[in-house]
Amino acid sequence: MTTPFDVPASKFIEKLAKYLKENVDAVNPPAWVSIAKTGAHVERQPQNPDWWYIRCASLLRKIYINGPMGVERLSAKYGGRKDFGVKPEHAVRGGRANIRKALQQLEAAGLVEAFKPRGRKITREGRKILQEIAEDVQKELAKIVHSAKSSKGG
């Protein structure tokens, strides 16, 4: 059985974001998404119009890989270096409102559940979906490798 550990994160998140956008009704970008930044360390809002789905997919993967996680730990993961001009840069946390709202939507969709002392964890249904998508990504990568080998050998 293929898991999200076994496939490249970028391919997996891209495929999972597409799945969330097309199949999960509970995950929809809020009205403020087009003007919101993702944290104090960034200067502009994301340029990708589908960034909300990509963030939700990334959150699902992080929670799957790193166990039960809360908003604080996730905001630290999505943080970065803030530029203070001529002063030294410092690490800052990412925006917690967008993480909290995304987790609430994923919880409403039944993909994550509250795990009281430590944050949220993946549900059984969420784990099943993530593993199916990981298998799809694995098959796509195998096709690419197989076609590259067959064209090289011929």
C-alpha positions in Angstrom: 0.0 0.0 0.0 1.3 3.4 -1.0 1.2 6.2 1.5 2.0 10.0 1.3 5.4 9.1 2.7 6.3 7.2 -0.5 5.5 9.9 -3.1 7.0 13.4 -3.8 5.2 16.0 -1.8 4.8 18.5 -4.6 3.0 16.0 -6.9 0.9 14.6 -4.1 -0.2 18.1 -2.9 -1.0 19.1 -6.5 -3.2 16.1 -7.0 -4.9 16.3 -3.6 -5.7 20.0 -4.1 -7.3 19.1 -7.4 -9.3 16.4 -5.7 -10.4 18.8 -2.9 -11.5 21.4 -5.4 -13.6 19.0 -7.5 -15.0 16.6 -5.0 -15.3 18.1 -1.5 -18.1 20.6 -1.1 -17.2 21.6 2.4 -13.8 23.1 1.3 -14.4 26.5 -0.3 -12.3 29.6 -0.1 -13.7 32.3 2.1 -14.5 35.7 0.7 -11.4 37.3 2.1 -9.0 34.9 0.4 -8.3 37.1 -2.5 -6.9 39.9 -0.4 -5.3 38.1 2.6 -1.6 37.4 3.1 -0.5 34.0 4.4 1.6 35.6 7.2 3.5 38.6 8.4 6.7 37.5 6.7 5.2 37.8 3.1 4.7 41.1 1.4 1.8 40.2 -1.0 -1.1 37.8 -1.1 -0.6 34.6 -3.1 -0.7 34.9 -6.9 -2.2 31.5 -7.5 -6.0 31.7 -7.5 -6.3 28.2 -6.2 -3.9 28.7 -3.2 -6.7 27.9 -0.7 -7.0 24.3 -2.0 -3.2 23.9 -2.1 -3.0 25.1 1.5 -5.8 22.7 2.6 -4.0 19.8 0.8 -0.7 20.8 2.4 -2.3 20.9 5.8 -3.8 17.4 5.3 -0.4 16.0 4.3 1.4 17.7 7.3 -1.2 16.4 9.8 -0.9 12.9 8.2 2.9 12.9 8.4 3.5 14.7 11.7 0.7 13.2 13.8 -1.8 15.3 15.7 -1.0 18.9 15.3 -2.6 22.1 16.5 -2.9 25.6 14.9 0.2 26.8 16.8 2.6 24.2 15.4 1.1 24.5 11.9 1.6 28.2 11.9 5.2 27.7 12.9 5.6 25.3 10.0 4.1 27.8 7.6 6.1 30.8 8.9 9.3 32.3 7.5 11.9 35.0 7.8 10.6 38.6 8.2 12.6 41.3 6.6 13.1 44.3 8.9 15.1 46.4 6.5 18.6 47.0 7.8 17.9 45.2 11.0 18.5 41.4 11.2 15.7 39.1 10.0 13.8 37.1 12.5 11.6 34.0 12.2 7.8 34.7 12.5 4.8 32.4 12.5 2.4 32.1 9.6 -1.1 33.5 9.6 -3.2 31.5 12.0 -6.6 32.6 10.7 -6.3 30.9 7.4 -5.0 27.7 9.0 -7.8 27.7 11.5 -10.5 28.3 8.9 -9.0 25.6 6.6 -8.9 23.1 9.4 -12.5 23.9 10.3 -13.5 23.2 6.7 -11.6 20.0 6.6 -13.2 19.0 9.8 -16.7 19.7 8.4 -15.7 17.6 5.4 -14.9 14.7 7.7 -11.2 14.5 6.8 -9.8 15.6 10.1 -11.1 15.5 13.7 -10.3 17.2 16.9 -7.9 15.3 19.2 -8.4 17.4 22.3 -5.1 17.6 24.1 -2.9 17.9 20.9 -4.9 19.5 18.1 -6.3 17.6 15.1 -5.7 14.3 13.5 -6.7 12.6 10.2 -9.9 10.6 10.3 -10.2 7.1 8.8 -12.0 8.5 5.7 -9.3 11.1 5.3 -6.5 8.5 5.6 -8.2 6.4 2.9 -8.5 9.3 0.5 -4.8 10.3 1.1 -3.6 6.8 0.4 -5.7 6.5 -2.7 -4.3 9.7 -4.1 -0.8 8.6 -3.1 -1.4 5.4 -5.1 -2.5 7.4 -8.1 0.6 9.6 -8.0 2.8 6.5 -7.7 1.1 5.0 -10.8 1.6 8.2 -12.8 5.3 8.3 -11.8 5.7 4.7 -12.8 4.1 5.4 -16.2 6.6 8.3 -16.7 9.5 6.1 -15.7 8.3 3.2 -17.9 7.8 5.4 -20.9 11.2 7.0 -20.5 12.9 3.6 -20.2 11.0 2.2 -23.3 11.9 5.3 -25.4 15.5 5.2 -24.3 15.9 1.5 -25.0 14.3 1.5 -28.5 
